[in-house]
């Protein structure tokens, strides 16, 4: 059900319930200059900060557009029910002790269910959340201090942590914040639905998500598609990578965190830019607000210091930033302007010969920005005003803004230290259309994210494969059965036979060609148990090895050995708790644990996605041909992976996990020499369900 959040997000009347927390909200509303109606409901007070109180909800002059409910959890349910009955526009539920506390205090889940029922069609935020801040319309439905100021346009932030949301409002980085909405437990309305509603405000330029869990994946998918259609980029921090973080998440909001690799793959699939720190989150949003997603990766760095130029180049190593060289004509023009001592290169150190000469600095800066770079970045740290005089740096500020005005290029200023760009200078740059980045590492990461945002906006993904994650009994297919199941979908496997005795083994292997591989059947981790023997060249050797192995296993699998391998790969598909299927591609065989070289995608995966993931692996160079060896048949290798995915998609309702390790890449084909498939025992689980 899609609920209309417009009255809640942009109210003209606000009701407040509770004691001290309601007082705080009134204080914030008065401080922000909210010019709508404020209706405190409190039978014990005549007024709150000069605003007259109503003795009961029945005395309200009408149905409020928004309400702050700051009473205990049991009373919250009653207030929500009465507001819903009178046609109120929505409410924020501050109280905790609902589902997020179920592991500590019994009854929280039941109370949350009752709260949802009481709300009916009326939208509610939370419970266990602070509320919302709308800096476009001076709506501060928030029971604590916050640090942002009114704006005409800006970014919207949806956070599952109210404290993190507060911290973000305190930033001194010049980020224009339009909305901050705390999602809390998301009992009725999830973060995706909130973010989707915020997209409808044309004054919102980009969306930031602080996520502890994904909730409704289809809702997130729908929001991402809507953001793409509106051309508004989305940035996210997804916590819960460590065991400790996941435990903290569960006690905080009861959100299903999911597997970290699957979470990252999900965000990437949906075109949502994932970052790891709050600083990079804010810098990325700021760059996207000021400039938008970058159309390419070509970046020019400009500074008056060789040290800054070198550090910029070093810190950008391994990122997607490309410092393309100047065109010959431009290099000549810059050389003529800057003189023989200055080396014309990107990153550019223009020295200090032109410092203080604003017209000349403007000419040089315009020459640089006029080139077809996707972003021109000026490195500029300004003196602190409390101990120094920053006026001597005004020439650089004026010249950069003038160059922006003359060229219309995408220009950003980057301070190598976050504190070396004051709020006053930040606002001056932003007013001139120049983005400002605080901190070199953070700034480079933000530029990389903006490049990625540009790439992601160009691709509309297929709908995800989603199944309900049902716990129950499962069974593992034998290696032979697993490989045969995959072979039915087009995966090439070695010719093989199974035998339950040495005599049967001798009879059955007559149809095989040597060399062969002998495997014991029925035990996991066969290699560690000594139940795999490779490269057996003749029948006597096979019989000898089988006799040795017969002590540990009653059954054998013999298969023709796959020769001519160029690289061994792992292909794994697992069902994530979120209901998605994670495809893992990586170095296989003995290198799986040693290299930890993997890439993750979600199903369905396209041929292009698979080939890009394979190319990005450390062993990707082996696939391309390394030190005189032939290249692997990437087309055949991709076909094998797609066939494995086809099996997974066809058996999605039952598949728990699937692993092919190794899938051997060869010059003319790819062949799966070991496989494992685990399936839910559908009938037994059906009988066991209530």
PLY file of the C-alpha trace (Angstrom):
ply
format ascii 1.0
element vertex 690
property float x
property float y
property float z
element edge 689
property int vertex1
property int vertex2
end_header
0.00 0.00 0.00
1.38 3.41 -1.03
0.58 6.10 1.54
0.52 9.82 0.83
3.21 11.46 2.99
2.78 14.99 1.66
0.83 16.33 4.66
3.28 14.74 7.10
6.39 16.02 5.29
5.05 19.51 4.54
2.44 20.23 7.25
0.52 23.43 7.90
-0.64 22.25 11.33
1.25 20.21 13.92
-0.09 18.55 17.09
2.24 17.53 19.92
1.68 14.92 22.62
3.86 14.44 25.69
5.85 16.34 28.29
9.50 17.35 28.03
10.05 15.98 24.55
7.05 17.91 23.23
8.46 21.07 24.82
11.67 20.51 22.86
9.73 20.19 19.61
7.86 23.43 20.25
11.20 25.13 20.91
12.62 23.88 17.62
9.51 24.89 15.66
9.64 28.41 17.06
13.38 28.63 16.45
13.03 27.53 12.82
10.26 30.01 12.10
7.50 27.54 11.33
4.52 29.71 10.42
1.76 27.09 10.59
-0.44 26.12 13.53
1.15 24.48 16.60
-1.27 22.54 18.81
0.27 21.09 22.01
-2.00 18.58 23.78
-1.31 18.47 27.51
-3.99 18.42 30.25
-1.50 19.53 32.93
-0.22 22.73 31.28
-1.85 25.92 30.08
0.84 26.56 27.51
4.22 25.41 26.25
6.67 28.23 25.65
3.76 30.61 25.19
1.83 28.33 22.83
-1.61 27.51 24.34
-2.22 23.84 25.16
-5.32 21.78 24.49
-6.53 19.58 27.34
-7.32 16.63 25.08
-7.19 15.47 21.49
-10.93 16.04 21.25
-10.43 19.81 21.66
-8.17 20.17 18.62
-9.63 22.61 16.06
-9.14 20.09 13.27
-7.23 17.05 12.09
-3.52 17.96 12.23
-1.35 17.44 9.17
1.48 16.09 11.33
1.87 15.02 14.95
4.77 14.34 17.29
3.89 11.59 19.77
6.27 11.71 22.72
4.36 9.57 25.24
5.15 6.03 26.44
4.73 3.05 24.13
1.33 1.95 25.41
-0.14 5.46 25.28
1.37 5.92 21.80
-0.94 3.25 20.41
-4.03 5.02 21.79
-2.96 8.42 20.41
-2.21 6.95 16.98
-5.59 5.24 16.84
-7.45 8.44 17.68
-5.45 10.53 15.20
-6.12 8.02 12.45
-9.86 8.05 13.21
-10.02 11.84 12.88
-8.23 11.89 9.51
-4.82 13.25 10.58
-2.08 13.48 7.94
0.52 11.43 9.80
2.61 11.13 12.94
6.10 10.45 14.23
6.33 7.94 17.09
9.19 8.75 19.46
8.74 5.94 22.01
11.01 2.89 22.03
10.30 -0.56 23.43
8.71 -2.02 20.32
10.16 -4.65 17.97
13.71 -3.36 18.37
13.68 -4.45 22.02
12.05 -7.85 21.53
15.27 -9.73 22.33
15.55 -7.86 25.64
11.93 -7.26 26.66
9.02 -9.51 25.81
5.97 -8.00 24.17
7.65 -5.50 21.87
6.68 -7.33 18.69
3.05 -7.55 19.78
2.96 -3.85 20.62
4.38 -2.97 17.22
1.71 -5.07 15.51
-0.95 -3.25 17.52
0.58 0.10 16.56
0.38 -0.73 12.87
-3.24 -1.79 13.25
-4.07 1.39 15.16
-2.55 3.59 12.44
-4.69 2.13 9.69
-4.26 4.23 6.55
-2.56 7.10 8.40
1.21 7.16 7.77
3.50 6.90 10.80
7.27 7.21 11.14
9.01 4.94 13.62
8.45 3.99 16.34
11.79 4.59 18.03
12.61 7.65 15.92
13.06 11.38 16.31
10.89 12.51 13.42
11.64 14.79 10.51
13.33 18.04 9.54
12.17 19.99 6.49
14.56 22.90 5.98
12.73 24.00 2.84
9.54 24.89 4.72
10.90 25.42 8.27
9.31 22.24 9.62
11.33 20.91 12.56
9.28 18.04 13.97
12.28 17.03 16.06
12.80 16.78 19.86
16.47 17.77 19.96
18.96 20.26 18.62
20.05 20.11 14.98
22.58 22.07 13.02
21.23 22.83 9.56
19.64 26.05 8.31
16.83 26.91 5.85
17.61 26.30 2.17
15.82 26.78 -1.14
16.99 23.44 -2.55
19.21 20.65 -1.32
19.66 16.96 -0.59
17.34 14.71 1.41
18.69 12.24 3.97
16.77 9.23 5.30
18.42 7.55 8.27
17.58 4.49 10.35
19.53 6.02 13.22
18.26 9.26 14.74
21.61 10.02 16.39
23.47 9.61 13.11
20.90 11.93 11.54
21.58 14.55 14.21
25.32 14.24 13.63
24.84 14.82 9.91
22.91 18.02 10.49
25.89 19.35 12.47
28.24 19.16 9.46
30.23 22.29 8.65
30.94 21.32 5.04
28.44 23.58 3.28
26.08 20.76 2.31
22.59 22.19 1.67
20.20 19.81 3.46
16.55 19.95 2.39
15.16 17.09 4.49
16.28 14.75 7.24
13.85 11.95 8.08
14.45 9.33 10.77
12.94 5.97 9.83
13.30 4.19 13.18
11.77 0.71 13.24
9.97 1.24 9.91
6.95 -0.50 11.41
4.62 0.79 8.72
6.66 2.94 6.33
10.11 1.82 5.23
13.09 3.95 4.34
12.49 3.26 0.64
8.92 4.58 0.79
10.07 7.70 2.64
12.83 8.32 0.11
10.41 7.77 -2.76
8.08 10.42 -1.35
10.97 12.87 -1.05
11.75 12.43 -4.76
8.42 14.11 -5.50
9.73 17.43 -4.19
11.43 19.19 -7.12
13.61 21.09 -4.66
15.40 17.87 -3.69
18.55 17.33 -5.76
19.86 14.00 -4.43
18.98 11.37 -1.82
21.19 9.98 0.94
20.33 6.73 2.76
21.81 5.54 6.06
20.69 1.92 6.19
20.89 -0.69 8.90
18.69 -3.13 6.96
17.01 -3.24 3.56
13.47 -4.16 4.56
11.22 -4.50 1.52
13.56 -5.20 -1.41
10.87 -4.59 -4.00
10.17 -1.18 -2.45
13.88 -0.35 -2.63
13.95 -1.52 -6.25
10.94 0.67 -7.06
12.47 3.69 -5.35
15.75 3.25 -7.24
13.90 3.06 -10.56
11.97 6.23 -9.70
15.18 8.05 -8.72
16.77 7.00 -12.02
13.73 8.24 -13.96
13.88 11.58 -12.14
17.64 11.86 -12.72
18.31 12.18 -8.99
21.38 10.25 -7.74
21.25 8.19 -4.55
24.11 7.63 -2.08
24.00 5.07 0.74
25.90 3.90 3.78
24.95 0.31 4.62
26.19 -0.81 8.02
26.30 -4.35 9.39
29.44 -5.73 7.73
30.91 -7.12 10.95
29.35 -9.59 13.38
29.42 -6.93 16.10
27.72 -4.39 13.85
24.99 -6.86 12.90
24.35 -7.62 16.57
24.10 -3.90 17.35
21.76 -3.39 14.41
19.37 -6.08 15.58
19.13 -4.60 19.06
18.66 -1.13 17.62
16.04 -1.38 14.90
15.37 -5.09 14.41
16.39 -4.65 10.77
17.46 -7.60 8.68
21.00 -6.66 7.72
21.69 -9.41 5.18
25.06 -10.53 3.89
27.54 -7.68 3.37
28.57 -8.83 -0.10
24.93 -9.28 -1.13
24.10 -5.84 0.26
26.84 -4.16 -1.75
25.82 -6.08 -4.86
22.20 -5.04 -4.33
23.02 -1.35 -4.06
25.31 -1.51 -7.08
22.64 -3.37 -9.06
20.05 -0.69 -8.29
22.35 2.18 -9.23
22.79 3.36 -5.63
26.28 4.61 -4.80
27.65 2.90 -1.69
30.20 4.67 0.50
31.69 3.63 3.83
32.09 6.76 5.95
29.88 9.66 6.93
32.47 12.15 5.65
32.51 10.62 2.17
28.71 10.32 2.28
28.34 14.06 2.89
31.03 15.06 0.38
29.50 12.86 -2.31
26.03 14.30 -1.73
27.49 17.80 -1.87
29.26 17.17 -5.19
26.15 15.56 -6.68
24.04 18.48 -5.47
26.36 21.09 -6.97
27.38 19.36 -10.20
25.46 16.11 -10.54
26.74 12.74 -11.75
29.87 13.08 -13.86
29.64 12.01 -17.52
33.13 10.48 -17.49
36.28 9.88 -15.47
38.59 12.53 -16.95
39.76 14.78 -14.11
42.26 17.64 -14.05
43.97 18.60 -10.79
45.32 22.14 -10.45
47.44 23.47 -7.57
50.34 25.79 -6.85
52.33 23.09 -5.07
54.22 20.07 -6.33
53.45 18.37 -3.04
49.72 18.80 -3.49
49.93 17.63 -7.11
51.90 14.52 -6.12
49.63 13.69 -3.21
46.58 14.07 -5.42
48.07 11.64 -7.92
49.14 9.15 -5.25
45.82 9.11 -3.41
43.95 8.65 -6.69
45.87 5.48 -7.52
43.55 2.50 -7.67
40.45 4.71 -8.07
38.44 5.34 -11.21
39.83 8.89 -11.64
41.75 9.41 -14.88
44.26 12.27 -15.10
44.23 12.67 -18.88
46.92 14.84 -20.42
46.40 18.27 -21.94
45.98 18.64 -25.67
49.11 19.83 -27.50
47.66 23.26 -28.28
46.55 23.76 -24.71
49.91 22.63 -23.37
51.60 25.24 -25.56
49.24 27.99 -24.42
49.78 27.14 -20.75
53.54 27.00 -21.29
53.50 30.46 -22.83
51.50 31.83 -19.90
53.32 30.07 -17.05
56.90 30.22 -18.34
59.72 27.73 -18.96
60.14 26.56 -15.34
56.62 25.16 -15.00
56.09 21.59 -16.25
52.76 21.29 -18.01
51.26 18.02 -16.84
48.14 16.68 -15.15
48.08 17.04 -12.13
49.28 20.58 -12.80
51.53 22.52 -10.42
51.32 26.09 -11.74
53.79 27.37 -9.06
53.26 30.81 -7.51
54.50 33.05 -10.33
50.99 34.21 -11.17
49.75 34.38 -7.56
48.01 37.66 -6.75
47.47 38.63 -10.39
43.73 37.88 -10.67
43.40 38.52 -14.44
46.38 36.26 -15.19
45.21 33.59 -12.75
41.78 33.72 -14.36
43.32 33.25 -17.83
45.32 30.22 -16.68
42.43 28.67 -14.79
40.10 29.24 -17.75
42.64 27.63 -20.13
42.67 24.55 -17.93
38.90 24.35 -17.39
38.14 24.97 -21.07
39.67 21.60 -21.92
37.18 18.75 -22.18
37.75 17.36 -18.69
34.73 15.93 -16.90
35.81 17.78 -13.75
38.51 20.36 -13.00
39.64 20.35 -9.37
41.54 23.23 -7.78
43.45 22.28 -4.63
43.15 25.19 -2.21
43.63 25.30 1.56
42.81 28.65 3.16
44.40 30.10 6.35
42.34 29.97 9.54
40.87 33.39 10.21
41.32 33.30 14.01
45.14 33.19 13.79
45.94 34.30 10.23
44.75 36.69 7.55
43.08 34.79 4.69
42.64 37.91 2.55
45.79 37.12 0.57
44.03 34.05 -0.80
41.01 35.96 -2.10
42.76 36.22 -5.47
42.50 32.45 -5.96
38.85 32.43 -4.90
37.99 35.23 -7.33
39.95 33.67 -10.21
38.37 30.23 -9.78
34.85 31.67 -9.71
35.66 33.86 -12.73
36.99 30.83 -14.63
33.78 29.00 -13.84
31.77 31.95 -15.11
33.79 32.22 -18.33
33.90 28.53 -19.24
30.78 27.02 -17.70
32.93 23.96 -16.91
32.40 21.58 -14.00
34.72 22.96 -11.33
35.37 21.93 -7.75
37.66 23.29 -5.07
39.27 20.72 -2.78
40.88 21.54 0.58
43.47 18.91 1.47
42.40 19.20 5.13
38.67 19.44 5.92
39.17 22.25 8.42
41.07 24.40 5.92
37.95 25.62 4.14
35.78 27.94 6.20
32.03 28.15 5.99
32.24 31.68 4.56
34.51 30.67 1.68
32.48 27.51 1.08
29.32 29.56 0.64
31.12 32.02 -1.62
32.23 29.20 -3.90
28.83 27.51 -3.90
27.15 30.79 -4.79
29.51 30.99 -7.78
28.55 27.52 -8.96
31.78 25.90 -7.73
31.53 22.69 -5.71
33.62 22.49 -2.53
35.20 19.30 -1.19
36.57 19.08 2.34
39.53 16.71 2.72
41.68 15.21 -0.02
40.91 11.55 0.65
37.21 12.28 1.15
37.14 14.51 -1.92
38.78 11.93 -4.17
36.33 9.30 -2.94
33.42 11.67 -3.65
34.69 12.34 -7.18
35.00 8.60 -7.76
31.44 8.15 -6.51
30.16 10.88 -8.84
31.89 9.14 -11.76
30.24 5.88 -10.75
26.88 7.65 -10.45
27.19 8.80 -14.05
27.87 5.26 -15.22
25.01 3.78 -13.21
22.40 6.22 -14.46
22.98 4.94 -17.98
21.90 1.36 -17.21
18.43 0.19 -16.17
18.72 -3.19 -14.38
16.43 -6.19 -14.77
14.07 -6.94 -11.86
15.73 -9.01 -9.16
14.95 -12.64 -8.49
13.41 -12.74 -5.02
12.08 -15.65 -3.00
10.83 -15.96 0.53
13.62 -17.09 2.84
12.02 -20.09 4.54
14.01 -22.06 7.09
13.69 -25.81 6.95
15.38 -29.08 6.23
17.64 -29.32 3.19
19.60 -31.99 1.39
22.86 -31.96 -0.54
22.99 -33.65 -3.93
25.97 -35.89 -4.54
28.79 -34.53 -6.65
27.74 -36.66 -9.60
24.08 -35.67 -9.26
25.01 -31.99 -8.85
27.13 -32.02 -11.99
24.51 -33.88 -13.97
21.84 -31.38 -12.91
24.03 -28.54 -14.18
24.90 -30.47 -17.33
21.18 -30.57 -18.17
21.35 -26.76 -18.37
24.39 -26.72 -20.65
27.36 -26.86 -18.27
30.17 -29.02 -19.68
31.29 -31.78 -17.25
33.89 -34.59 -17.52
32.85 -38.06 -18.58
32.57 -40.11 -15.37
31.41 -43.36 -13.77
30.51 -44.39 -10.24
31.42 -47.73 -8.66
30.64 -49.36 -5.34
33.50 -51.85 -5.45
36.91 -52.23 -7.00
35.62 -54.93 -9.35
32.83 -52.64 -10.53
35.33 -49.82 -10.87
37.49 -51.95 -13.22
34.48 -52.83 -15.33
32.96 -49.34 -15.52
36.15 -47.40 -16.24
36.79 -49.28 -19.46
34.81 -46.58 -21.26
37.02 -43.75 -19.91
40.22 -42.37 -21.35
43.28 -41.84 -19.18
44.43 -39.76 -17.39
41.60 -39.93 -14.85
40.76 -38.59 -11.43
39.68 -40.88 -8.58
37.41 -39.50 -5.85
35.86 -40.98 -2.74
32.09 -40.49 -2.50
30.08 -39.43 0.54
32.46 -37.15 2.41
32.83 -33.37 2.33
36.27 -31.79 1.88
37.51 -34.80 -0.06
40.89 -33.27 -0.83
41.71 -32.65 2.84
40.70 -36.26 3.64
43.01 -37.65 0.96
40.07 -38.84 -1.16
41.09 -37.17 -4.40
43.88 -38.51 -6.60
44.70 -36.64 -9.80
46.41 -37.57 -13.03
46.16 -41.36 -12.81
47.72 -42.59 -16.04
46.74 -46.27 -16.29
44.47 -48.99 -14.92
47.00 -50.62 -12.52
47.65 -47.25 -10.88
43.89 -46.64 -10.63
43.32 -50.02 -8.92
46.20 -49.40 -6.54
44.87 -45.99 -5.52
41.35 -47.37 -5.14
42.54 -50.07 -2.75
44.23 -47.44 -0.60
41.11 -45.29 -0.62
38.70 -48.18 0.00
39.50 -48.09 3.72
37.86 -44.65 4.01
35.05 -44.85 1.48
32.84 -47.63 0.05
32.08 -45.84 -3.22
34.17 -44.25 -5.94
33.74 -41.62 -8.62
36.12 -41.82 -11.55
36.19 -39.17 -14.25
38.35 -38.16 -17.12
40.83 -35.53 -16.04
40.30 -32.04 -17.47
43.66 -31.16 -19.01
44.79 -27.89 -20.54
43.39 -25.69 -17.80
44.47 -22.05 -17.84
42.70 -20.91 -14.67
40.42 -22.38 -12.03
37.36 -20.46 -10.93
34.82 -20.63 -8.16
31.19 -20.05 -9.11
28.86 -19.89 -6.13
25.19 -18.98 -5.76
23.69 -18.52 -2.30
20.30 -17.44 -1.04
20.68 -14.31 1.08
18.39 -13.64 4.08
16.96 -10.71 2.10
15.59 -13.19 -0.45
18.03 -12.30 -3.21
20.46 -14.71 -4.84
24.13 -13.79 -4.67
26.41 -14.93 -7.49
30.05 -15.11 -6.41
32.81 -15.41 -9.00
36.39 -15.84 -7.89
39.66 -17.67 -7.93
38.94 -21.37 -7.48
40.69 -24.56 -6.51
43.47 -24.21 -3.96
43.51 -20.42 -4.50
39.98 -19.85 -3.15
40.98 -19.25 0.47
44.53 -18.12 -0.34
43.63 -15.19 -2.61
40.10 -14.35 -1.43
39.70 -13.00 -4.95
35.97 -12.62 -5.58
33.34 -10.46 -7.24
29.64 -10.45 -6.36
26.54 -10.00 -8.50
22.83 -10.57 -7.95
20.62 -12.74 -10.12
19.67 -12.33 -12.82
23.17 -11.45 -14.04
23.79 -10.33 -17.61
26.57 -11.51 -19.89
28.13 -8.05 -19.71
28.04 -8.01 -15.90
29.63 -11.47 -15.69
32.42 -10.65 -18.13
33.13 -7.36 -16.35
33.32 -9.20 -13.01
35.67 -11.84 -14.44
37.92 -9.16 -15.90
38.12 -7.40 -12.53
39.44 -10.47 -10.68
43.10 -10.81 -9.80
43.18 -13.95 -11.91
41.64 -12.00 -14.78
45.11 -11.67 -16.30
45.36 -15.46 -16.47
42.12 -15.54 -18.42
43.47 -12.98 -20.89
46.68 -14.96 -21.45
49.69 -14.49 -19.20
53.41 -14.81 -20.00
52.97 -16.53 -23.33
50.11 -18.81 -22.36
46.98 -18.80 -24.51
43.91 -16.86 -23.45
40.89 -18.64 -22.07
37.71 -18.77 -24.11
35.86 -15.98 -22.28
32.72 -16.60 -24.31
32.59 -20.26 -23.31
33.43 -19.40 -19.70
30.62 -16.84 -19.62
28.24 -19.36 -21.18
29.09 -21.81 -18.39
28.37 -19.22 -15.70
25.10 -18.24 -17.39
24.10 -21.93 -17.54
24.77 -22.28 -13.80
22.64 -19.18 -13.23
19.89 -20.64 -15.41
19.75 -23.71 -13.18
19.57 -21.48 -10.09
16.77 -19.37 -11.54
14.76 -22.44 -12.55
15.08 -23.89 -9.02
14.90 -20.60 -7.10
12.09 -21.72 -4.80
14.16 -24.65 -3.49
17.78 -23.64 -4.01
19.71 -22.91 -0.82
23.24 -22.88 -2.20
25.20 -24.00 -5.22
28.94 -24.15 -5.75
31.09 -25.15 -8.68
34.74 -25.28 -7.66
36.65 -25.47 -9.79
35.21 -24.44 -13.11
38.28 -24.87 -15.29
38.78 -22.26 -18.00
40.49 -23.62 -21.10
41.45 -22.26 -24.51
38.39 -23.73 -26.22
35.84 -24.32 -23.46
35.12 -24.34 -19.73
34.45 -27.48 -17.72
33.04 -28.02 -14.21
35.01 -30.70 -12.37
33.36 -30.43 -8.94
29.96 -29.19 -7.84
27.65 -29.07 -4.84
23.94 -28.24 -4.77
21.83 -27.90 -1.63
18.04 -27.84 -1.99
15.21 -27.35 0.46
13.32 -30.56 1.14
10.14 -29.05 -0.24
7.60 -31.71 0.73
8.99 -32.29 4.23
9.17 -28.56 4.92
5.62 -28.14 3.63
4.39 -30.82 6.02
6.26 -29.22 8.93
4.82 -25.73 8.34
1.71 -24.72 10.33
0 1
1 2
2 3
3 4
4 5
5 6
6 7
7 8
8 9
9 10
10 11
11 12
12 13
13 14
14 15
15 16
16 17
17 18
18 19
19 20
20 21
21 22
22 23
23 24
24 25
25 26
26 27
27 28
28 29
29 30
30 31
31 32
32 33
33 34
34 35
35 36
36 37
37 38
38 39
39 40
40 41
41 42
42 43
43 44
44 45
45 46
46 47
47 48
48 49
49 50
50 51
51 52
52 53
53 54
54 55
55 56
56 57
57 58
58 59
59 60
60 61
61 62
62 63
63 64
64 65
65 66
66 67
67 68
68 69
69 70
70 71
71 72
72 73
73 74
74 75
75 76
76 77
77 78
78 79
79 80
80 81
81 82
82 83
83 84
84 85
85 86
86 87
87 88
88 89
89 90
90 91
91 92
92 93
93 94
94 95
95 96
96 97
97 98
98 99
99 100
100 101
101 102
102 103
103 104
104 105
105 106
106 107
107 108
108 109
109 110
110 111
111 112
112 113
113 114
114 115
115 116
116 117
117 118
118 119
119 120
120 121
121 122
122 123
123 124
124 125
125 126
126 127
127 128
128 129
129 130
130 131
131 132
132 133
133 134
134 135
135 136
136 137
137 138
138 139
139 140
140 141
141 142
142 143
143 144
144 145
145 146
146 147
147 148
148 149
149 150
150 151
151 152
152 153
153 154
154 155
155 156
156 157
157 158
158 159
159 160
160 161
161 162
162 163
163 164
164 165
165 166
166 167
167 168
168 169
169 170
170 171
171 172
172 173
173 174
174 175
175 176
176 177
177 178
178 179
179 180
180 181
181 182
182 183
183 184
184 185
185 186
186 187
187 188
188 189
189 190
190 191
191 192
192 193
193 194
194 195
195 196
196 197
197 198
198 199
199 200
200 201
201 202
202 203
203 204
204 205
205 206
206 207
207 208
208 209
209 210
210 211
211 212
212 213
213 214
214 215
215 216
216 217
217 218
218 219
219 220
220 221
221 222
222 223
223 224
224 225
225 226
226 227
227 228
228 229
229 230
230 231
231 232
232 233
233 234
234 235
235 236
236 237
237 238
238 239
239 240
240 241
241 242
242 243
243 244
244 245
245 246
246 247
247 248
248 249
249 250
250 251
251 252
252 253
253 254
254 255
255 256
256 257
257 258
258 259
259 260
260 261
261 262
262 263
263 264
264 265
265 266
266 267
267 268
268 269
269 270
270 271
271 272
272 273
273 274
274 275
275 276
276 277
277 278
278 279
279 280
280 281
281 282
282 283
283 284
284 285
285 286
286 287
287 288
288 289
289 290
290 291
291 292
292 293
293 294
294 295
295 296
296 297
297 298
298 299
299 300
300 301
301 302
302 303
303 304
304 305
305 306
306 307
307 308
308 309
309 310
310 311
311 312
312 313
313 314
314 315
315 316
316 317
317 318
318 319
319 320
320 321
321 322
322 323
323 324
324 325
325 326
326 327
327 328
328 329
329 330
330 331
331 332
332 333
333 334
334 335
335 336
336 337
337 338
338 339
339 340
340 341
341 342
342 343
343 344
344 345
345 346
346 347
347 348
348 349
349 350
350 351
351 352
352 353
353 354
354 355
355 356
356 357
357 358
358 359
359 360
360 361
361 362
362 363
363 364
364 365
365 366
366 367
367 368
368 369
369 370
370 371
371 372
372 373
373 374
374 375
375 376
376 377
377 378
378 379
379 380
380 381
381 382
382 383
383 384
384 385
385 386
386 387
387 388
388 389
389 390
390 391
391 392
392 393
393 394
394 395
395 396
396 397
397 398
398 399
399 400
400 401
401 402
402 403
403 404
404 405
405 406
406 407
407 408
408 409
409 410
410 411
411 412
412 413
413 414
414 415
415 416
416 417
417 418
418 419
419 420
420 421
421 422
422 423
423 424
424 425
425 426
426 427
427 428
428 429
429 430
430 431
431 432
432 433
433 434
434 435
435 436
436 437
437 438
438 439
439 440
440 441
441 442
442 443
443 444
444 445
445 446
446 447
447 448
448 449
449 450
450 451
451 452
452 453
453 454
454 455
455 456
456 457
457 458
458 459
459 460
460 461
461 462
462 463
463 464
464 465
465 466
466 467
467 468
468 469
469 470
470 471
471 472
472 473
473 474
474 475
475 476
476 477
477 478
478 479
479 480
480 481
481 482
482 483
483 484
484 485
485 486
486 487
487 488
488 489
489 490
490 491
491 492
492 493
493 494
494 495
495 496
496 497
497 498
498 499
499 500
500 501
501 502
502 503
503 504
504 505
505 506
506 507
507 508
508 509
509 510
510 511
511 512
512 513
513 514
514 515
515 516
516 517
517 518
518 519
519 520
520 521
521 522
522 523
523 524
524 525
525 526
526 527
527 528
528 529
529 530
530 531
531 532
532 533
533 534
534 535
535 536
536 537
537 538
538 539
539 540
540 541
541 542
542 543
543 544
544 545
545 546
546 547
547 548
548 549
549 550
550 551
551 552
552 553
553 554
554 555
555 556
556 557
557 558
558 559
559 560
560 561
561 562
562 563
563 564
564 565
565 566
566 567
567 568
568 569
569 570
570 571
571 572
572 573
573 574
574 575
575 576
576 577
577 578
578 579
579 580
580 581
581 582
582 583
583 584
584 585
585 586
586 587
587 588
588 589
589 590
590 591
591 592
592 593
593 594
594 595
595 596
596 597
597 598
598 599
599 600
600 601
601 602
602 603
603 604
604 605
605 606
606 607
607 608
608 609
609 610
610 611
611 612
612 613
613 614
614 615
615 616
616 617
617 618
618 619
619 620
620 621
621 622
622 623
623 624
624 625
625 626
626 627
627 628
628 629
629 630
630 631
631 632
632 633
633 634
634 635
635 636
636 637
637 638
638 639
639 640
640 641
641 642
642 643
643 644
644 645
645 646
646 647
647 648
648 649
649 650
650 651
651 652
652 653
653 654
654 655
655 656
656 657
657 658
658 659
659 660
660 661
661 662
662 663
663 664
664 665
665 666
666 667
667 668
668 669
669 670
670 671
671 672
672 673
673 674
674 675
675 676
676 677
677 678
678 679
679 680
680 681
681 682
682 683
683 684
684 685
685 686
686 687
687 688
688 689
